[in-house]
Amino acid sequence: MKSCISLVILSLLLAAPLVPSQEGAITKEMISSFRQDLNGDKQAASVMNAVTRNDTGSLVLDRKALTGHDGHFTNKIKTGKVTNQRSSGRCWLFAGFNIMRPAVMKKLKVKNFEFSENFSFFWDKLEKANLFLEGILQTRARGLGDRTVEWLLGHPFPDGGQWCMVVDLMKKYGVVPVEVMPETRHTGATRMVNRLVSRKLRMNAAVLRSMHAAGQPLEAMRARKVKMLSEVYRLLALHFGPPPTTFKWRYQTGDGKLSALRSYTPVSFYKEVVGLDLSRYVCLYNCPSHEYGKPYCIQFDRDFFDRPDMTFINLDMEALKSFTLKQILAGEPVWFGCDVGKEHFREKGILKNGILDFESLLGVDLSMTKKERILYRDSIPTHAMVFMGVDLEDGKPVKWQVENSWGDKRGDKGYLVMYDKWFDEYLYSVIIDSKHLPNDVLQILDQKPIALPPWDPMYAMVR
């Protein structure tokens, strides 16, 4: 009983506004002390001269961290040309296609193959609009200050996504080759269409909530929602082009032979040409801020209203690494999510701990544990890519080959090199075929997932 009372008191304290107080103010004595500390640092003047005239990031490359670096890997998976998501948050979709491409290329005996990211992204966007509007309907009786309502209005139409969205899109809508629905200016630069549709959806939210306030039934609001989605479809079609329902397609094999011209629907193309059962893949997380060995789901971490939120199993890092290595050595790519902005030497595409040494240059301690970085919002999974190789030494990984989706002008011709210690610190999730997982891990999925709110530190639709 006492603990319940304490929690109530704590929640009231946290909800209370900060009260101005002289005790917490910056004083003249503090400022004098700050100046003395800076003036007493003999190296501060030279560092200031360098920093004020240069980008800080360009000054902190640790050349020792580059010693011995190479782009060689003992085990590699062959794939096609590097793809480019351009100025959009579609990494999760590109990465999803990149784990399927090697199997399609092998099946068709072609040198390169690319799916239409535009086609799948169109449907993802329409589904997300519906998810937002249904979220507004579900929360229609709550005030605008409700945390879920605030979160919905702040995230009406995101680009980012998760693995579960790849699976659901393929199952419902199928896929098409890139030639059938190529990129447009706006699929690779989504800011304008996102701005327009987001405003439209927020306007729609106001209409639906007004209908509820006026006492109109849910059936009437859902009928109005259909008309709203028709306008979203129009906006998407004008920017992305309308998705095809049927198409004809042929391809040229590596030895120059031309296949027969065949007719497909997007779903039949997926079944006949791709044929992978994506539902057998399992999402594994390493999130030390939550208990290991448990299943979790995050509210609204999906794009389909009628599909469950993304569910993942939280495991220690050694487990994630062992399953990832097993799948790579079986010749199968691995989709993963990480915080790509941390300790990343972008010029060469190197992900390595300590390669950017801000602490030595600036004289400040920036160290945090992985758990602290998560809990205090310093790190989240921001980007999805694909493991296509590993470099082993005495059977243990030294570094990992990463296929990115930023085009072949970035990194090492489109690829990144991830060192194993970076894997430990900044990788958060991997997608593993269930055939590579032991029964004790798979049985965790039999438990009811622990539901997390969308503002949990681990929530992120990777971009």
PENORSUL-V881005 format. One record per backbone hydrogen bond with DSSP energy under -0.5 kcal/mol. NH is the residue of the N-H (numbers start at 1). CO is the residue of the C=O. Records with the same first field share a line. If there is no record, write none. Layout:
NH = CO ; CO
//
This chain:
5 = 1
6 = 2
7 = 3
8 = 4
9 = 5
10 = 6
11 = 7
12 = 8
13 = 9
14 = 10
15 = 11
16 = 12
24 = 21
25 = 22
31 = 27
32 = 28
33 = 29
34 = 30
35 = 31
36 = 32
37 = 33
38 = 34
39 = 35
40 = 36
41 = 38
42 = 40
44 = 41
45 = 41
47 = 43
48 = 44
49 = 45
50 = 46
51 = 47
52 = 48
53 = 49 ; 50
54 = 50 ; 51
58 = 55
59 = 55 ; 56
60 = 56 ; 57
62 = 355
63 = 61
65 = 62
66 = 62 ; 63
67 = 63 ; 64
69 = 66
75 = 390
77 = 388
83 = 404
85 = 405
87 = 188
88 = 86
91 = 463
92 = 462
93 = 90
94 = 90
95 = 91
96 = 92
97 = 93
98 = 94
99 = 95
100 = 96 ; 97
101 = 97
102 = 98
104 = 100
105 = 101
106 = 102
107 = 103
108 = 104
109 = 105
110 = 105
116 = 176
117 = 115
120 = 116
121 = 117
122 = 118
123 = 119
124 = 120
125 = 121
126 = 122
127 = 123
128 = 124
129 = 125
130 = 126
131 = 127
132 = 128
133 = 129
134 = 130
135 = 131
136 = 132
137 = 133
138 = 134
139 = 135
140 = 137
142 = 139
146 = 143
150 = 146
151 = 147
152 = 148
153 = 149
154 = 150
155 = 151 ; 152
161 = 462
165 = 162
166 = 162 ; 163
167 = 163
168 = 164
169 = 165
170 = 166
171 = 167
172 = 168
173 = 169
174 = 169 ; 170
175 = 266
178 = 114
180 = 177
181 = 177
186 = 239
188 = 184
190 = 87
194 = 190
195 = 191
196 = 192
197 = 193
198 = 194
199 = 195
200 = 196
201 = 197
202 = 198
203 = 199
204 = 200
205 = 201
206 = 202
207 = 203
208 = 204
209 = 205
210 = 206
211 = 207
212 = 208
213 = 209
214 = 210
215 = 212
216 = 211
221 = 217
222 = 218
223 = 219
224 = 220
225 = 221
226 = 222
227 = 223
228 = 224
229 = 225
230 = 226
231 = 227
232 = 228
233 = 229
234 = 230
235 = 231
236 = 232
237 = 233
238 = 234
239 = 235
240 = 236
241 = 236 ; 237
247 = 264
249 = 262
253 = 257
254 = 109
256 = 253
259 = 251
262 = 249 ; 260
264 = 247
266 = 245
269 = 265
270 = 266
271 = 267
272 = 268
273 = 269
274 = 269 ; 270
275 = 270
278 = 276
280 = 277
281 = 278
282 = 432
284 = 282 ; 430
285 = 313
286 = 428
290 = 287
293 = 314
294 = 291 ; 314
296 = 312
297 = 450
298 = 310
299 = 452
301 = 298
302 = 300
307 = 304
310 = 301
312 = 296
313 = 283
314 = 294 ; 312
315 = 285 ; 313
319 = 316
320 = 316
321 = 317
322 = 318
323 = 319
324 = 320
325 = 321
326 = 322
327 = 323
328 = 324
329 = 325
330 = 326
331 = 328
332 = 327
334 = 387
336 = 385
337 = 429
338 = 383
339 = 426
340 = 338
342 = 339
345 = 343 ; 350
346 = 344
348 = 345
349 = 345
350 = 345
351 = 349 ; 417
352 = 343 ; 350
355 = 352
357 = 60 ; 355
358 = 356
361 = 357
362 = 358
363 = 359
364 = 359
366 = 364
373 = 369
374 = 370
375 = 371
376 = 372
377 = 374
378 = 373
379 = 373
382 = 338 ; 380
383 = 338
385 = 336
386 = 403
387 = 334
388 = 401
389 = 401
390 = 75
391 = 399
392 = 390
393 = 396
396 = 393
398 = 391
399 = 391
400 = 418
401 = 389
402 = 416
403 = 386
404 = 402 ; 414
407 = 83
410 = 407
411 = 346
412 = 415
413 = 411
414 = 410
415 = 412
416 = 402
417 = 349
418 = 400 ; 416
419 = 351 ; 417
420 = 398
422 = 419
423 = 419
424 = 420
425 = 421
426 = 422
427 = 423
428 = 337
429 = 337
430 = 284
431 = 335
432 = 282 ; 430
434 = 280
436 = 433
437 = 434
441 = 438
442 = 438
443 = 439
444 = 441
445 = 442
446 = 443
447 = 444
450 = 295
451 = 449
452 = 297
456 = 453
459 = 456
462 = 161 ; 460
463 = 382
//
